[in-house]
Amino acid sequence: MFKHTIVKKPGKSYVNGLTTSDYGKPDYEKLLEQHAAYVEALKKCGVSVTILAASEEFADSTFVEDTAVLTQEFAVITNPGADTRNGEIKEMESVLKDFYKKFHYINAPGTLDGGDVLQVEEHFYIGISDRTNEEGARQLKEILESEGYKGTIVPLKEFFHLKTGVAYLGNNLIVAAGEFINHPDFAQYKKITVSAKDEYSANCILVNDYVIIPKGYEETKRKMNDAGYKTIELEMSEVQKQDGGLSCLSLRF
């Protein structure tokens, strides 16, 4: 069960942030509405929400998930793979000192985005992507194993981040799209498979009694409801335009 979440209000500079998508420029006012709805959804899930003020200096900093990897016992401060995002970790480390006493760090030349890290109980899967390199993945694996966790490194072929295409819903059940549907590293899990046309909905988050999913993906929603999960749907259009998803917008611990 999660008790705490951290989110960060997007600044106006968000509309000029990094993206590989071709969905057009974000509508800032609509983005603020979607972010506010996200915060309300987290509250409905029974967690406290720490809301950080916007940072115009860091256009992508509303995607707080990339700045840290959190366990019950310790925090790992990452080293994001995009140079323009490195400074984001200073604020996050300061904020996390209210919650954690034990810290580890990913150090250059290693890079790591939290969006490339999926926790399945005591097992962490670490994606190698355009943002997370082999050295960063190796450092995190070493940190986790020194603390009694298991780490598996997963090179990506298709997805931007590991969690773009795979999520964990508890009870040995994962949501999988694309390259992860038949991936050998996830063969031992039960699966809810997401079709290619609904791929974006694979990035969903289990927060206590609810699964939060992007709105407009009825097949994914039905499969989750059939599996016994209560769902909350959220409009994510302005987040998707900047390569973001539901998991990206919060740290949950």
C-alpha positions as CSV (number, residue, x, y, z in Angstrom):
1,M,0.0,0.0,0.0
2,F,1.3,3.4,-0.9
3,K,1.1,6.2,1.7
4,H,2.8,9.1,-0.1
5,T,3.0,10.6,-3.6
6,I,5.0,13.5,-4.9
7,V,3.9,15.5,-8.0
8,K,5.1,18.7,-9.6
9,K,3.0,21.3,-11.2
10,P,4.0,21.9,-14.8
11,G,5.4,25.2,-15.7
12,K,4.6,27.2,-18.9
13,S,8.0,26.1,-20.3
14,Y,6.5,22.6,-20.5
15,V,5.2,23.3,-24.0
16,N,8.7,23.6,-25.2
17,G,10.1,20.5,-23.5
18,L,11.6,17.4,-25.0
19,T,9.4,15.2,-27.2
20,T,9.6,12.6,-30.0
21,S,5.9,12.6,-30.6
22,D,4.0,14.2,-33.5
23,Y,0.8,15.1,-31.6
24,G,1.4,18.8,-31.8
25,K,2.2,21.5,-29.2
26,P,0.5,21.1,-25.7
27,D,-2.3,23.3,-24.6
28,Y,-1.0,24.7,-21.3
29,E,-4.4,25.5,-19.7
30,K,-5.7,22.0,-20.7
31,L,-2.6,20.5,-19.3
32,L,-3.2,22.2,-15.9
33,E,-6.7,20.8,-15.8
34,Q,-5.4,17.3,-16.6
35,H,-2.7,17.6,-14.0
36,A,-5.2,18.8,-11.3
37,A,-7.5,15.8,-12.2
38,Y,-4.4,13.5,-11.7
39,V,-3.8,14.9,-8.2
40,E,-7.5,14.4,-7.3
41,A,-7.3,10.8,-8.6
42,L,-4.3,10.1,-6.3
43,K,-6.2,11.5,-3.4
44,K,-9.1,9.2,-4.1
45,C,-6.6,6.3,-3.9
46,G,-6.0,7.3,-0.3
47,V,-2.5,8.7,-0.5
48,S,-1.1,12.0,0.7
49,V,0.1,14.2,-2.2
50,T,3.0,16.6,-1.9
51,I,2.7,19.1,-4.7
52,L,5.9,20.9,-5.8
53,A,5.8,24.3,-7.4
54,A,6.5,24.6,-11.1
55,S,10.1,25.2,-12.3
56,E,10.3,27.2,-15.5
57,E,14.0,26.4,-15.7
58,F,13.2,22.7,-16.2
59,A,10.6,22.2,-18.9
60,D,10.2,18.5,-18.3
61,S,10.3,18.5,-14.5
62,T,6.6,17.7,-14.0
63,F,7.8,14.1,-14.9
64,V,9.1,13.6,-11.4
65,E,9.3,9.8,-11.7
66,D,12.6,10.1,-13.6
67,T,14.4,11.7,-10.8
68,A,14.4,8.9,-8.2
69,V,13.8,5.2,-7.6
70,L,12.1,4.6,-4.2
71,T,11.8,1.6,-2.0
72,Q,10.5,1.3,1.6
73,E,14.0,1.6,3.0
74,F,15.9,3.9,0.8
75,A,15.9,6.3,-2.1
76,V,18.1,6.2,-5.2
77,I,18.7,9.6,-6.8
78,T,19.0,9.1,-10.5
79,N,21.1,10.8,-13.2
80,P,18.6,11.5,-16.0
81,G,19.7,10.8,-19.5
82,A,18.7,14.1,-21.0
83,D,21.3,16.8,-20.2
84,T,18.6,19.5,-19.7
85,R,17.0,17.4,-16.9
86,N,20.1,16.7,-14.7
87,G,19.4,19.7,-12.5
88,E,16.0,18.3,-11.5
89,I,17.5,15.9,-9.1
90,K,18.7,18.6,-6.7
91,E,15.2,19.6,-5.7
92,M,14.0,16.1,-5.5
93,E,16.8,14.9,-3.2
94,S,16.0,17.8,-0.9
95,V,12.3,17.0,-0.8
96,L,12.9,13.3,-0.3
97,K,15.0,14.0,2.8
98,D,11.6,14.6,4.6
99,F,10.8,11.0,4.0
100,Y,14.1,9.1,3.8
101,K,17.4,8.9,5.7
102,K,19.2,6.5,3.4
103,F,20.2,7.5,-0.1
104,H,22.1,6.0,-3.0
105,Y,23.1,7.8,-6.2
106,I,23.6,7.0,-9.9
107,N,26.9,8.6,-10.9
108,A,28.2,9.7,-14.4
109,P,28.9,8.3,-16.8
110,G,25.9,6.3,-15.8
111,T,22.5,7.7,-16.8
112,L,19.2,6.5,-15.5
113,D,15.6,7.6,-15.8
114,G,13.1,6.3,-13.3
115,G,10.7,5.6,-16.1
116,D,13.0,2.7,-17.1
117,V,12.6,1.0,-13.7
118,L,9.7,-1.3,-12.9
119,Q,9.3,-2.9,-9.4
120,V,7.6,-6.2,-9.2
121,E,7.6,-7.0,-5.4
122,E,11.3,-7.6,-4.5
123,H,12.4,-7.7,-8.2
124,F,13.3,-4.6,-10.2
125,Y,13.5,-4.6,-14.0
126,I,15.8,-1.9,-15.4
127,G,15.4,-0.9,-19.0
128,I,18.3,0.2,-21.2
129,S,16.9,3.0,-23.4
130,D,17.9,6.3,-25.1
131,R,17.8,7.8,-21.6
132,T,19.2,4.9,-19.4
133,N,22.6,3.5,-20.4
134,E,24.3,0.3,-19.5
135,E,26.4,1.9,-16.9
136,G,23.4,3.5,-15.1
137,A,21.5,0.2,-15.3
138,R,24.5,-1.7,-13.9
139,Q,24.9,0.8,-11.0
140,L,21.2,0.5,-10.0
141,K,21.3,-3.3,-10.2
142,E,24.4,-3.3,-7.9
143,I,22.7,-0.9,-5.4
144,L,19.5,-3.0,-5.3
145,E,21.3,-6.3,-4.9
146,S,23.4,-4.8,-2.1
147,E,20.1,-4.1,-0.3
148,G,18.6,-7.5,-0.8
149,Y,16.6,-6.9,-3.9
150,K,16.9,-8.6,-7.3
151,G,17.7,-6.7,-10.5
152,T,17.3,-7.6,-14.1
153,I,18.5,-5.5,-17.0
154,V,16.2,-5.4,-20.0
155,P,17.5,-3.7,-23.2
156,L,14.6,-2.0,-25.1
157,K,14.0,-2.4,-28.8
158,E,10.8,-0.4,-29.3
159,F,9.7,1.7,-26.4
160,F,10.8,5.1,-25.1
161,H,11.0,3.9,-21.5
162,L,10.5,0.5,-20.0
163,K,7.2,1.5,-18.3
164,T,5.9,2.8,-21.6
165,G,5.1,-0.8,-22.4
166,V,4.8,-2.7,-19.1
167,A,3.1,-2.2,-15.7
168,Y,2.7,-4.3,-12.6
169,L,-0.8,-4.6,-11.0
170,G,0.1,-6.9,-8.1
171,N,-1.0,-10.6,-7.7
172,N,1.7,-11.7,-10.2
173,L,-0.1,-9.8,-13.0
174,I,1.5,-7.5,-15.5
175,V,0.1,-5.3,-18.2
176,A,2.2,-5.8,-21.4
177,A,2.3,-4.3,-24.8
178,G,4.5,-4.7,-27.9
179,E,7.9,-6.2,-27.2
180,F,6.9,-7.2,-23.7
181,I,4.0,-9.5,-24.5
182,N,6.2,-12.4,-25.3
183,H,9.4,-11.2,-23.6
184,P,11.3,-14.0,-21.8
185,D,12.0,-11.8,-18.8
186,F,8.3,-11.5,-18.1
187,A,7.2,-15.0,-19.1
188,Q,6.5,-16.1,-15.5
189,Y,3.8,-13.5,-15.0
190,K,0.1,-13.6,-15.7
191,K,-0.6,-10.9,-18.4
192,I,-3.2,-8.4,-19.5
193,T,-2.1,-7.8,-23.1
194,V,-2.6,-4.5,-24.8
195,S,-3.1,-4.3,-28.5
196,A,-1.0,-2.1,-30.8
197,K,-3.7,0.4,-31.3
198,D,-4.1,0.8,-27.5
199,E,-0.4,0.7,-26.7
200,Y,-0.5,4.0,-24.7
201,S,-2.8,2.5,-22.1
202,A,-0.1,0.0,-21.1
203,N,1.4,2.8,-19.0
204,C,-1.1,2.6,-16.1
205,I,-0.5,2.7,-12.3
206,L,-1.9,0.6,-9.5
207,V,-2.4,3.0,-6.5
208,N,-3.8,1.0,-3.6
209,D,-7.4,0.0,-4.5
210,Y,-7.5,1.5,-8.0
211,V,-5.8,1.2,-11.3
212,I,-5.4,4.7,-13.0
213,I,-5.6,4.4,-16.7
214,P,-5.7,6.9,-19.6
215,K,-9.2,7.7,-20.9
216,G,-10.4,6.3,-24.2
217,Y,-9.0,2.8,-24.1
218,E,-12.2,0.7,-23.6
219,E,-10.6,-2.7,-24.4
220,T,-7.9,-2.2,-21.8
221,K,-10.4,-0.9,-19.2
222,R,-12.7,-3.9,-19.8
223,K,-9.8,-6.4,-19.3
224,M,-8.8,-4.7,-16.1
225,N,-12.4,-4.6,-14.8
226,D,-12.8,-8.3,-15.8
227,A,-9.7,-9.1,-13.8
228,G,-11.3,-7.5,-10.7
229,Y,-9.7,-4.1,-10.7
230,K,-11.5,-0.8,-10.1
231,T,-10.3,1.8,-12.6
232,I,-10.1,5.6,-12.7
233,E,-9.8,7.1,-16.2
234,L,-8.0,10.3,-16.9
235,E,-7.6,12.5,-19.9
236,M,-3.9,12.5,-20.8
237,S,-3.7,14.2,-24.2
238,E,-1.4,17.0,-23.2
239,V,0.9,14.7,-21.3
240,Q,1.1,12.3,-24.2
241,K,2.3,15.1,-26.5
242,Q,5.5,15.3,-24.5
243,D,6.1,11.5,-24.4
244,G,4.6,11.3,-20.9
245,G,2.3,8.8,-19.2
246,L,0.5,8.3,-16.0
247,S,3.5,6.8,-14.2
248,C,5.8,9.7,-15.2
249,L,3.8,12.3,-13.2
250,S,4.4,11.0,-9.7
251,L,6.7,9.3,-7.3
252,R,4.7,6.7,-5.3
253,F,5.9,5.2,-2.0
